[in-house]
């Protein structure tokens, strides 16, 4: 299996879009702008000033320290996925009696970790999306629609009067929804006894599209979950473990 799946060197570190991503302290939007939020226009005060030479002239340039966007759990899961992807292959002699097409991928844990990561991100999404509701109502909805499937389907429609797949298509990520459904289907098959459901092809596709899925999630979050100062920031939340 080819390990160099990303031509873009900036993405090859596994953190992809999270690198340099800032979290607005007022509306919770996620962006690469530290000086001014593109969503609400909030401009934080500079934490310090630094002298820089611009066109041969020294000028005082403001420096900003802003909250990052990545949660500790997201960071851990990406680290674990990277470690699993990069480890050397091992001889799985106890699968030798099965045909090659019936053997599970040696790196099947990447798919399990990815789906854990996605559920964690969607937990943050729906916690922010329900923050504007009365506390009891939001808590009841999250408890009533506890599974990832019911949240992506029924709860999403109730909250936004829209379909998740349509929002992703509008944002330019139409194929992401089908990819997620395929990963979920085959991950569920694996859990229910079909070990070969997670094959090398699915592992490779999961890694190849890892950054795209996270980019789509950030675009979706910015579209639906920003603007409420009381919402919990995405970097601060409960662990998926």
C-alpha positions as CSV (number, residue, x, y, z in Angstrom):
1,X,0.0,0.0,0.0
2,X,1.4,3.4,-1.0
3,X,2.1,5.6,2.0
4,X,2.5,8.9,0.2
5,X,-1.2,9.7,-0.3
6,X,-1.0,13.5,-0.2
7,X,0.8,15.4,-2.9
8,X,0.5,18.6,-0.8
9,X,3.4,18.7,1.6
10,X,1.4,21.0,3.9
11,X,-1.2,18.2,4.5
12,X,1.3,15.4,4.8
13,X,1.6,16.1,8.6
14,X,-1.8,14.6,9.2
15,X,-3.2,17.7,10.8
16,X,-4.1,19.3,7.5
17,X,-6.7,22.1,7.8
18,X,-6.2,22.3,11.6
19,X,-2.8,23.8,11.2
20,X,-3.1,27.6,11.7
21,X,-6.8,27.4,12.2
22,X,-8.2,30.0,14.7
23,X,-11.3,30.0,16.8
24,X,-13.2,33.3,17.1
25,X,-13.8,34.2,20.8
26,X,-17.1,35.8,20.0
27,X,-19.1,33.8,17.4
28,X,-17.0,30.6,17.5
29,X,-16.3,30.6,13.7
30,X,-13.2,28.7,12.6
31,X,-10.8,30.5,10.2
32,X,-7.2,31.3,9.4
33,X,-7.6,34.9,10.3
34,X,-6.2,35.9,13.7
35,X,-6.8,39.6,13.3
36,X,-10.4,39.8,12.2
37,X,-13.2,37.1,12.2
38,X,-14.5,36.8,8.6
39,X,-17.9,35.6,10.0
40,X,-18.8,38.4,12.5
41,X,-16.0,41.0,12.0
42,X,-14.8,40.7,15.6
43,X,-11.3,42.2,16.0
44,X,-9.4,41.1,19.1
45,X,-6.9,43.4,20.7
46,X,-3.3,42.7,19.7
47,X,-1.4,40.9,22.5
48,X,1.8,42.7,21.6
49,X,3.5,44.9,18.9
50,X,6.6,43.9,17.1
51,X,8.9,46.0,14.9
52,X,9.3,44.6,11.4
53,X,11.1,46.1,8.4
54,X,8.6,46.6,5.5
55,X,10.0,48.1,2.3
56,X,13.1,49.1,4.2
57,X,11.1,51.0,6.8
58,X,10.7,49.8,10.4
59,X,7.0,49.6,11.4
60,X,5.2,48.4,14.4
61,X,3.1,45.4,13.5
62,X,0.4,44.0,15.8
63,X,0.8,40.4,17.0
64,X,-2.2,38.2,18.0
65,X,-2.5,35.1,20.1
66,X,-5.8,33.4,19.4
67,X,-7.4,30.1,20.5
68,X,-6.7,27.2,18.3
69,X,-9.6,25.2,16.9
70,X,-8.4,21.6,17.4
71,X,-9.6,19.6,20.4
72,X,-7.2,17.4,22.4
73,X,-9.3,14.3,21.4
74,X,-9.1,15.2,17.7
75,X,-5.3,15.6,18.0
76,X,-5.0,12.2,19.8
77,X,-7.1,10.4,17.2
78,X,-5.1,11.9,14.3
79,X,-1.9,10.9,16.1
80,X,-3.1,7.3,16.5
81,X,-4.2,7.1,12.8
82,X,-0.8,8.3,11.7
83,X,1.0,5.8,13.9
84,X,-1.2,3.0,12.6
85,X,-0.7,4.0,8.9
86,X,3.1,4.3,9.2
87,X,3.8,1.2,11.2
88,X,5.5,-1.7,9.2
89,X,3.2,-4.5,8.0
90,X,3.2,-7.8,10.0
91,X,2.7,-11.3,8.9
92,X,-0.8,-12.4,9.9
93,X,-0.4,-16.2,9.7
94,X,-3.7,-16.9,11.5
95,X,-5.5,-15.5,8.4
96,X,-3.6,-17.7,6.0
97,X,-6.3,-20.3,5.7
98,X,-8.8,-17.7,4.3
99,X,-8.7,-16.5,0.6
100,X,-7.0,-13.2,0.2
101,X,-10.3,-11.3,-0.6
102,X,-11.7,-12.6,2.7
103,X,-8.8,-11.3,4.9
104,X,-9.3,-8.0,6.8
105,X,-6.9,-5.2,6.3
106,X,-3.9,-5.1,8.5
107,X,-4.6,-1.4,9.1
108,X,-8.4,-1.8,9.7
109,X,-8.0,0.2,13.0
110,X,-7.5,3.3,10.8
111,X,-11.2,3.1,9.8
112,X,-12.3,2.5,13.4
113,X,-10.3,5.5,14.6
114,X,-11.6,7.7,11.7
115,X,-15.2,7.0,12.5
116,X,-14.5,7.7,16.2
117,X,-13.0,11.0,15.1
118,X,-16.0,11.8,12.9
119,X,-18.5,11.0,15.7
120,X,-16.4,13.2,18.1
121,X,-16.6,16.1,15.6
122,X,-20.3,15.7,15.1
123,X,-20.8,15.7,18.9
124,X,-19.1,19.1,19.0
125,X,-21.3,20.2,16.1
126,X,-24.6,19.3,17.7
127,X,-23.7,20.6,21.1
128,X,-23.0,23.9,19.5
129,X,-26.1,23.7,17.3
130,X,-28.4,23.1,20.3
131,X,-26.8,25.7,22.5
132,X,-29.3,28.4,21.5
133,X,-32.2,26.2,22.7
134,X,-33.4,26.2,26.3
135,X,-31.0,23.9,28.2
136,X,-33.5,21.2,28.9
137,X,-34.7,21.1,25.3
138,X,-31.2,20.8,23.9
139,X,-30.2,18.1,26.3
140,X,-33.4,16.2,25.6
141,X,-32.9,16.3,21.9
142,X,-29.3,15.1,22.2
143,X,-30.4,12.2,24.4
144,X,-33.4,11.4,22.2
145,X,-31.2,11.4,19.1
146,X,-28.1,9.8,20.6
147,X,-26.9,7.7,17.6
148,X,-24.8,9.3,14.9
149,X,-27.2,8.1,12.2
150,X,-30.3,9.7,13.9
151,X,-28.4,12.9,14.4
152,X,-27.3,13.2,10.8
153,X,-30.8,12.5,9.6
154,X,-33.7,13.4,11.9
155,X,-32.0,15.8,14.3
156,X,-30.3,17.8,11.5
157,X,-33.6,18.2,9.7
158,X,-35.4,19.3,12.9
159,X,-32.7,21.9,13.8
160,X,-32.1,23.4,10.3
161,X,-35.1,22.4,8.2
162,X,-32.5,21.0,5.7
163,X,-30.7,17.8,4.8
164,X,-27.1,17.3,5.7
165,X,-26.3,15.9,2.3
166,X,-27.8,19.0,0.6
167,X,-25.8,21.4,2.8
168,X,-22.6,19.5,2.0
169,X,-23.4,19.7,-1.7
170,X,-24.1,23.5,-1.5
171,X,-20.7,23.9,0.2
172,X,-18.9,22.0,-2.5
173,X,-18.5,18.6,-0.8
174,X,-21.3,16.6,-2.5
175,X,-19.2,13.4,-2.6
176,X,-18.3,13.5,1.1
177,X,-21.7,12.4,2.3
178,X,-21.6,9.2,0.1
179,X,-18.1,8.5,1.4
180,X,-19.2,8.8,5.0
181,X,-22.2,6.6,4.4
182,X,-19.9,3.9,2.9
183,X,-17.5,4.1,5.8
184,X,-20.3,3.8,8.3
185,X,-21.9,0.9,6.5
186,X,-18.8,-1.1,6.3
187,X,-17.7,-0.2,9.8
188,X,-21.0,-1.5,11.1
189,X,-20.6,-4.7,9.0
190,X,-17.3,-5.2,10.7
191,X,-18.7,-4.7,14.2
192,X,-21.5,-7.2,13.4
193,X,-19.1,-10.0,12.4
194,X,-18.0,-9.3,8.8
195,X,-14.3,-8.7,9.4
196,X,-13.4,-8.4,5.7
197,X,-15.8,-5.5,5.3
198,X,-12.8,-3.2,6.1
199,X,-10.4,-4.0,3.4
200,X,-7.3,-2.2,2.1
201,X,-9.3,-0.2,-0.4
202,X,-11.5,1.3,2.3
203,X,-8.5,2.0,4.5
204,X,-6.7,3.8,1.6
205,X,-9.9,5.8,0.8
206,X,-10.3,6.8,4.4
207,X,-6.8,8.2,4.7
208,X,-6.9,9.8,1.2
209,X,-10.1,11.7,2.0
210,X,-9.3,12.4,5.7
211,X,-8.5,16.1,5.1
212,X,-11.4,16.6,2.8
213,X,-13.9,15.2,5.4
214,X,-12.5,17.6,8.0
215,X,-12.6,20.5,5.7
216,X,-16.2,19.7,4.9
217,X,-17.0,19.5,8.6
218,X,-15.5,22.9,9.3
219,X,-17.4,24.5,6.4
220,X,-20.6,22.9,7.7
221,X,-19.9,24.1,11.3
222,X,-19.3,27.7,10.1
223,X,-22.5,27.6,8.1
224,X,-24.8,26.2,10.9
225,X,-23.1,26.6,14.3
226,X,-21.6,30.1,14.6
227,X,-23.0,33.3,16.1
228,X,-24.0,32.1,19.6
229,X,-21.5,33.2,22.2
230,X,-22.9,30.7,24.7
231,X,-22.1,27.7,22.5
232,X,-19.2,25.5,23.7
233,X,-16.1,26.0,21.5
234,X,-15.2,23.0,19.4
235,X,-11.8,22.6,21.0
236,X,-13.3,22.2,24.5
237,X,-15.4,19.1,24.9
238,X,-15.8,15.6,26.3
239,X,-13.6,12.9,25.1
240,X,-15.0,10.3,22.7
241,X,-13.3,7.5,24.7
